[in-house]
Amino acid sequence: MALSPLPARSRFIDDLVPLILESNDHWWPRDLLRLAQVSSAWLGPVRRRLFALPSLHSFHACSQLARTLSGNPKLLSLVKGIELRPALEDSPNGRLISAEDRANLRFILALEGLQHITLGGLLAVKAERLLHTVGDAQSVLDLHIDGSLLAHSLSFRPSLEWDESIAFRFSNLQTLRLTNLELDIPYPVIPYQLQLSKLHLDNVVVMSGYISHLLHETPSLHHLCIRSKRASEFDEQIRLILESCAIDTLEYEVETDGHSHHLIFTDDSPPFSSLRCLRFTGIHVDLDILDSISQKCQNLEDLTVSGRMVTILPCEWVSFITKRHLARLRSLGLPWGTNNPPFVRWCSSAGEAVLKAAATYDIRVLPERLKY
């Protein structure tokens, strides 16, 4: 009996390669390396994905990348950003950063066209030293100094001193993220303007100076996101920023102590007409503070007050909504409970009363699913 011939294999369409790679944002590097060996059609797209934003967590990895790039100059233009987070354990025999490690770091940070830079691990200690070695600082749009790996270290303190020399170098910076570090901000002697639109501060301790000095004469900041251990550390800082910048969105979260003697919105504060979105989490909010928000932020469209430090009763929320203190409000996030103390969840009838009042004025209430 004659065997039937095998069906002819369909020819793979090379144009599908970019679509296949873009279909998944979580390719493992080792899988990409295997795909690069399939054919020349895969090599180019895989290289662009692998080298676009290398994330390195050891000095050995930094050495390998520097060696690869120096040996193949065609790859240099593919690198659009870099994440450097070498850990303390990566320093054998108690050494910190060897001369060879420093040379590799200088080579990597001197690459042209870097738009995104993250410095973490040991590089977050006195991070300003490495920022001065960035070769093409004018191209950097997103800068992140991340001290998370050393947050509990007794020997090394992640830190950054931001002064006008750094501001002038990174004059096109659009997003600045500082995480788990100590921040010093000397008063700027020379006026400058940044292009910052977003500033994220996560567990940052301001050792000296004011964040408004970091921003200085920056008119473009629209999004301010701050997470802190205690409200007392940042309330005054935030007030000064709001008075000097046209902030559109303010997100403020406090982890442990939401009480503060320095109120953000006071009788002496000017109107914050640019503010459209205000989100408080873990902040002490009572009826007086809510009234201050209504008076100073009359253009708010999105207001969220969450956490267990809110003392406002359901009937007071209903009154707040129906009196239309914030006529442009379209979204309202609530804690669905009141700190009497202690914090007590609202009963179903109280929650429904708030929902009914909000629905009357076409205000979306969050979270949408309630659990009484």
SULKA-V939569 format. One record per residue. N is the residue number from 0. OMEGA is omega as a letter, one per 40 degrees, with the letter a starting at -180 (NA if undefined). Layout:
n: [N;N]
omega: [OMEGA;OMEGA]
This chain:
n: [0;1;2;3;4;5;6;7;8;9;10;11;12;13;14;15;16;17;18;19;20;21;22;23;24;25;26;27;28;29;30;31;32;33;34;35;36;37;38;39;40;41;42;43;44;45;46;47;48;49;50;51;52;53;54;55;56;57;58;59;60;61;62;63;64;65;66;67;68;69;70;71;72;73;74;75;76;77;78;79;80;81;82;83;84;85;86;87;88;89;90;91;92;93;94;95;96;97;98;99;100;101;102;103;104;105;106;107;108;109;110;111;112;113;114;115;116;117;118;119;120;121;122;123;124;125;126;127;128;129;130;131;132;133;134;135;136;137;138;139;140;141;142;143;144;145;146;147;148;149;150;151;152;153;154;155;156;157;158;159;160;161;162;163;164;165;166;167;168;169;170;171;172;173;174;175;176;177;178;179;180;181;182;183;184;185;186;187;188;189;190;191;192;193;194;195;196;197;198;199;200;201;202;203;204;205;206;207;208;209;210;211;212;213;214;215;216;217;218;219;220;221;222;223;224;225;226;227;228;229;230;231;232;233;234;235;236;237;238;239;240;241;242;243;244;245;246;247;248;249;250;251;252;253;254;255;256;257;258;259;260;261;262;263;264;265;266;267;268;269;270;271;272;273;274;275;276;277;278;279;280;281;282;283;284;285;286;287;288;289;290;291;292;293;294;295;296;297;298;299;300;301;302;303;304;305;306;307;308;309;310;311;312;313;314;315;316;317;318;319;320;321;322;323;324;325;326;327;328;329;330;331;332;333;334;335;336;337;338;339;340;341;342;343;344;345;346;347;348;349;350;351;352;353;354;355;356;357;358;359;360;361;362;363;364;365;366;367;368;369;370;371]
omega: [a;i;i;a;i;i;a;i;i;i;i;a;a;a;i;a;i;i;i;a;a;a;a;i;a;i;i;i;a;i;i;i;i;i;a;a;a;a;i;i;i;a;a;i;i;i;a;i;a;a;a;a;i;i;a;a;i;i;i;i;i;i;a;i;i;i;a;a;i;i;a;a;a;a;a;a;a;a;a;a;a;i;a;i;i;a;i;a;a;a;a;i;i;a;i;a;a;i;i;i;a;i;i;i;i;i;a;a;i;i;i;i;i;a;a;i;i;i;a;a;i;a;i;i;a;a;a;a;i;i;i;i;i;a;a;a;a;a;a;i;a;a;a;i;a;i;a;a;a;a;a;a;i;a;a;i;i;a;i;i;a;i;a;i;i;a;i;i;a;a;i;a;a;a;i;i;i;a;i;i;i;a;i;a;i;i;a;i;a;i;i;i;i;i;a;i;a;i;i;i;a;a;i;i;i;a;i;i;a;i;i;i;i;a;i;a;a;a;a;a;a;a;i;a;a;i;a;i;a;a;a;a;a;a;a;i;a;i;i;i;a;a;a;a;i;a;i;a;i;i;a;a;i;a;a;a;a;i;i;i;a;a;i;a;a;i;a;a;i;i;i;a;a;a;i;a;i;a;i;i;i;a;i;i;i;a;i;i;i;i;i;i;a;a;a;a;a;i;a;i;a;i;i;i;a;a;a;a;a;a;a;a;i;a;i;i;i;i;i;a;a;i;i;i;i;a;a;a;i;a;a;i;a;i;a;i;a;i;a;e;e;i;a;i;i;i;a;a;i;i;i;i;i;i;a;i;a;a;a;a;i;i;i;a;a;e;a;i;a;i;a;NA]
